[in-house]
Protein backbone atom coordinates (compact mmCIF):
# COMPACT_ATOMS: atom_id res chain seq x y z
CA UNK A 1 0.00 0.00 0.00
CA UNK A 2 1.24 3.48 -0.87
CA UNK A 3 0.13 4.79 2.50
CA UNK A 4 2.44 2.44 4.40
CA UNK A 5 5.36 3.17 2.04
CA UNK A 6 4.88 6.87 2.80
CA UNK A 7 4.87 6.07 6.52
CA UNK A 8 8.01 3.95 6.15
CA UNK A 9 10.02 6.69 4.47
CA UNK A 10 8.94 9.33 6.99
CA UNK A 11 9.93 7.15 9.95
CA UNK A 12 13.08 5.61 8.44
CA UNK A 13 14.51 8.90 7.22
CA UNK A 14 13.80 10.62 10.54
CA UNK A 15 15.40 7.84 12.57
CA UNK A 16 18.52 7.89 10.36
CA UNK A 17 18.81 11.65 10.94
CA UNK A 18 18.39 11.28 14.67
CA UNK A 19 20.92 8.45 14.99
CA UNK A 20 23.40 10.53 13.01
CA UNK A 21 22.98 13.40 15.48
CA UNK A 22 23.49 11.58 18.77
CA UNK A 23 27.03 13.00 18.87
CA UNK A 24 27.82 16.54 17.64
CA UNK A 25 30.63 19.02 18.03
CA UNK A 26 28.19 21.79 18.94
CA UNK A 27 24.58 21.65 20.11
CA UNK A 28 22.70 24.94 19.84
CA UNK A 29 19.58 25.17 21.98
CA UNK A 30 17.19 27.75 20.58
CA UNK A 31 16.43 28.64 16.97
CA UNK A 32 16.01 32.38 17.36
CA UNK A 33 18.16 35.00 15.60
CA UNK A 34 21.41 34.47 17.52
CA UNK A 35 21.10 30.68 17.39
CA UNK A 36 20.42 30.60 13.65
CA UNK A 37 23.24 33.02 12.85
CA UNK A 38 25.64 31.04 15.03
CA UNK A 39 24.56 27.79 13.34
CA UNK A 40 25.29 29.23 9.89
CA UNK A 41 28.71 30.59 10.79
CA UNK A 42 29.72 27.37 12.57
CA UNK A 43 28.49 25.09 9.80
CA UNK A 44 30.31 27.28 7.28
CA UNK A 45 33.53 26.41 9.16
CA UNK A 46 32.70 22.70 8.77
CA UNK A 47 31.76 22.34 12.43
CA UNK A 48 29.24 19.57 13.07
CA UNK A 49 26.22 21.51 14.40
CA UNK A 50 22.89 20.34 15.77
CA UNK A 51 20.25 22.99 16.53
CA UNK A 52 17.33 22.12 18.79
CA UNK A 53 14.17 24.24 18.82
CA UNK A 54 11.34 23.52 21.25
CA UNK A 55 8.68 25.05 19.02
CA UNK A 56 7.82 23.86 15.52
CA UNK A 57 8.83 27.16 13.86
CA UNK A 58 12.35 28.58 13.71
CA UNK A 59 13.10 32.28 14.14
CA UNK A 60 12.18 33.01 17.74
CA UNK A 61 10.93 36.57 18.16
CA UNK A 62 11.59 37.50 14.54
CA UNK A 63 8.21 36.33 13.26
CA UNK A 64 6.21 38.68 15.47
CA UNK A 65 8.25 41.75 14.54
CA UNK A 66 7.24 44.54 16.91
CA UNK A 67 3.78 43.93 18.39
CA UNK A 68 2.95 41.78 15.33
CA UNK A 69 3.92 44.43 12.79
CA UNK A 70 5.99 42.15 10.50
CA UNK A 71 9.17 44.23 10.36
CA UNK A 72 12.42 44.04 12.28
CA UNK A 73 14.85 46.88 12.92
CA UNK A 74 18.62 46.49 13.12
CA UNK A 75 21.58 48.76 13.74
CA UNK A 76 23.77 49.46 10.73
CA UNK A 77 26.59 47.25 12.06
CA UNK A 78 24.41 44.24 11.23
CA UNK A 79 24.21 45.25 7.56
CA UNK A 80 26.97 42.87 6.40
CA UNK A 81 25.15 39.93 7.98
CA UNK A 82 21.89 40.85 6.23
CA UNK A 83 23.79 41.07 2.96
CA UNK A 84 25.55 37.76 3.58
CA UNK A 85 22.21 36.00 3.91
CA UNK A 86 20.66 38.00 1.04
CA UNK A 87 18.02 39.59 3.27
CA UNK A 88 16.62 42.75 1.71
CA UNK A 89 16.44 45.89 3.84
CA UNK A 90 15.82 49.62 3.71
CA UNK A 91 17.84 52.26 5.53
CA UNK A 92 15.97 54.92 7.50
CA UNK A 93 17.60 57.35 9.96
CA UNK A 94 20.67 55.14 10.27
CA UNK A 95 18.59 52.03 11.02
CA UNK A 96 17.98 48.99 8.83
CA UNK A 97 14.41 47.76 8.33
CA UNK A 98 13.81 44.22 7.06
CA UNK A 99 10.77 42.01 6.53
CA UNK A 100 10.31 39.69 9.51
CA UNK A 101 9.05 36.73 7.50
CA UNK A 102 11.81 36.94 4.90
CA UNK A 103 14.43 37.26 7.63
CA UNK A 104 13.28 34.20 9.59
CA UNK A 105 12.95 32.10 6.43
CA UNK A 106 16.34 33.06 5.00
CA UNK A 107 18.21 32.61 8.27
CA UNK A 108 16.70 29.14 8.62
CA UNK A 109 17.46 28.21 5.01
CA UNK A 110 21.02 29.54 5.32
CA UNK A 111 21.74 27.37 8.36
CA UNK A 112 20.40 24.27 6.59
CA UNK A 113 22.20 25.05 3.31
CA UNK A 114 25.51 25.40 5.15
CA UNK A 115 25.08 21.99 6.76
CA UNK A 116 23.55 22.54 10.19
CA UNK A 117 21.12 19.86 11.32
CA UNK A 118 17.89 21.17 12.85
CA UNK A 119 15.34 19.30 14.96
CA UNK A 120 12.18 21.11 16.05
CA UNK A 121 9.56 20.24 18.66
CA UNK A 122 12.30 19.16 21.10
CA UNK A 123 12.84 20.50 24.62
CA UNK A 124 16.06 20.33 26.64
CA UNK A 125 15.06 19.26 30.13
CA UNK A 126 18.45 18.47 31.67
CA UNK A 127 22.19 18.53 30.98
CA UNK A 128 25.06 16.04 31.01
CA UNK A 129 28.14 17.11 33.01
CA UNK A 130 31.38 15.13 32.96
CA UNK A 131 34.64 16.09 34.70
CA UNK A 132 33.31 19.56 35.56
CA UNK A 133 32.47 20.31 31.93
CA UNK A 134 29.22 20.29 29.99
CA UNK A 135 29.15 17.21 27.78
CA UNK A 136 25.65 17.21 26.30
CA UNK A 137 21.95 17.69 26.87
CA UNK A 138 18.96 15.59 27.85
CA UNK A 139 15.95 15.97 25.56
CA UNK A 140 12.35 14.99 25.09
CA UNK A 141 9.55 15.95 22.75
CA UNK A 142 8.08 19.32 23.72
CA UNK A 143 4.57 17.87 23.65
CA UNK A 144 5.64 15.20 26.17
CA UNK A 145 6.78 17.94 28.54
CA UNK A 146 3.66 20.03 27.99
CA UNK A 147 1.44 17.03 28.62
CA UNK A 148 3.43 16.13 31.76
CA UNK A 149 3.62 12.52 30.60
CA UNK A 150 5.90 10.14 32.49
CA UNK A 151 8.17 9.34 29.55
CA UNK A 152 11.92 9.23 30.06
CA UNK A 153 14.12 11.49 27.93
CA UNK A 154 17.29 10.59 25.99
CA UNK A 155 20.75 12.16 25.96
CA UNK A 156 22.70 13.81 23.14
CA UNK A 157 26.42 14.44 23.51
CA UNK A 158 28.58 17.30 22.26
CA UNK A 159 31.85 19.09 22.90
CA UNK A 160 30.08 22.44 23.34
CA UNK A 161 26.52 23.59 24.06
CA UNK A 162 25.29 27.06 23.11
CA UNK A 163 22.39 28.47 25.12
CA UNK A 164 20.43 30.64 22.69
CA UNK A 165 17.07 30.20 24.42
CA UNK A 166 16.31 33.91 24.83
CA UNK A 167 14.94 35.53 27.98
CA UNK A 168 14.61 32.32 30.07
CA UNK A 169 18.28 31.28 29.53
CA UNK A 170 17.04 27.74 29.98
CA UNK A 171 20.27 25.77 29.63
CA UNK A 172 22.24 28.22 31.75
CA UNK A 173 19.57 27.90 34.45
CA UNK A 174 19.88 24.12 34.40
CA UNK A 175 23.68 24.25 34.67
CA UNK A 176 23.50 26.84 37.44
CA UNK A 177 21.23 24.59 39.47
CA UNK A 178 23.51 21.59 38.92
CA UNK A 179 26.93 23.15 39.58
CA UNK A 180 26.09 26.26 41.56
CA UNK A 181 28.56 28.70 39.99
CA UNK A 182 28.88 30.34 36.57
CA UNK A 183 31.49 32.72 35.16
CA UNK A 184 29.50 35.87 35.94
CA UNK A 185 30.27 38.70 38.39
CA UNK A 186 27.95 37.12 40.96
CA UNK A 187 28.60 33.50 40.00
CA UNK A 188 24.97 33.01 39.03
CA UNK A 189 22.31 34.18 36.58
CA UNK A 190 21.74 37.83 37.43
CA UNK A 191 18.53 38.37 35.43
CA UNK A 192 17.81 40.86 32.65
CA UNK A 193 17.15 44.52 33.32
CA UNK A 194 14.40 46.71 31.91
CA UNK A 195 14.40 47.81 28.28
CA UNK A 196 17.23 50.16 27.33
CA UNK A 197 18.14 49.73 23.69
CA UNK A 198 21.54 51.42 23.41
CA UNK A 199 23.45 49.58 26.17
CA UNK A 200 21.52 46.36 25.54
CA UNK A 201 22.57 46.22 21.88
CA UNK A 202 26.25 46.40 22.72
CA UNK A 203 25.97 44.21 25.82
CA UNK A 204 24.34 41.33 23.95
CA UNK A 205 27.47 41.09 21.80
CA UNK A 206 29.93 41.53 24.67
CA UNK A 207 28.08 38.99 26.84
CA UNK A 208 28.23 36.25 24.18
CA UNK A 209 30.88 34.01 25.71
CA UNK A 210 31.66 30.86 27.68
CA UNK A 211 30.06 30.90 31.14
CA UNK A 212 30.92 27.34 32.24
CA UNK A 213 33.34 24.84 30.67
CA UNK A 214 31.60 23.70 27.50
CA UNK A 215 28.67 26.12 27.84
CA UNK A 216 28.42 29.29 25.78
CA UNK A 217 25.57 31.80 25.77
CA UNK A 218 24.33 34.25 23.14
CA UNK A 219 21.45 36.55 22.31
CA UNK A 220 18.96 37.63 24.94
CA UNK A 221 19.99 34.67 27.09
CA UNK A 222 23.42 36.31 27.41
CA UNK A 223 21.93 39.56 28.67
CA UNK A 224 19.73 37.65 31.10
CA UNK A 225 22.73 35.76 32.46
CA UNK A 226 24.85 38.89 32.93
CA UNK A 227 22.11 41.22 34.15
CA UNK A 228 22.14 43.57 31.16
CA UNK A 229 19.04 45.41 29.88
CA UNK A 230 16.67 43.93 27.34
CA UNK A 231 16.72 45.54 23.90
CA UNK A 232 13.14 45.19 22.76
CA UNK A 233 12.24 45.00 19.05
CA UNK A 234 15.72 45.59 17.59
CA UNK A 235 17.74 42.66 16.30
CA UNK A 236 21.16 43.81 15.11
CA UNK A 237 22.87 42.96 18.38
CA UNK A 238 21.27 39.50 18.29
CA UNK A 239 22.78 38.81 14.87
CA UNK A 240 26.20 40.10 15.92
CA UNK A 241 25.99 38.09 19.15
CA UNK A 242 25.47 34.90 17.14
CA UNK A 243 28.44 35.71 14.91
CA UNK A 244 30.72 36.53 17.84
CA UNK A 245 29.85 33.40 19.80
CA UNK A 246 30.44 31.25 16.70
CA UNK A 247 33.92 32.76 16.36
CA UNK A 248 34.69 32.03 20.02
CA UNK A 249 33.46 28.45 19.69
CA UNK A 250 35.58 27.84 16.59
CA UNK A 251 38.66 29.09 18.46
CA UNK A 252 37.94 26.77 21.40
CA UNK A 253 37.46 23.75 19.14
CA UNK A 254 40.69 24.50 17.26
CA UNK A 255 42.63 24.67 20.55
CA UNK A 256 41.60 21.13 21.46
Buried (B, 14 or more C-beta within 10 A) or exposed (E): EEEEEEEEEEEEEEEEEBEEBEBBBBBBBBBBBBBBBBBBBBBBBEBBBBBBBBBEEBBBBBBBBBEEEBBBBBBEBBBEBBEBBEBEBEEEEEBBBBBBBBBBBBBBBBBBEBBBBBBBBBBBBBBBBEEEEBBBBBBBBBEBBEEEEEEEBEEBBBBBBBBBBBBBBBBBBBBBEEBEEBBBEEEBBBEBBEEBBEBBBBBBBBBBBBBBBBBBBBBBBBBBBBBBBBBBBBBBBBBBBBBBBBBBBBEBBEEE
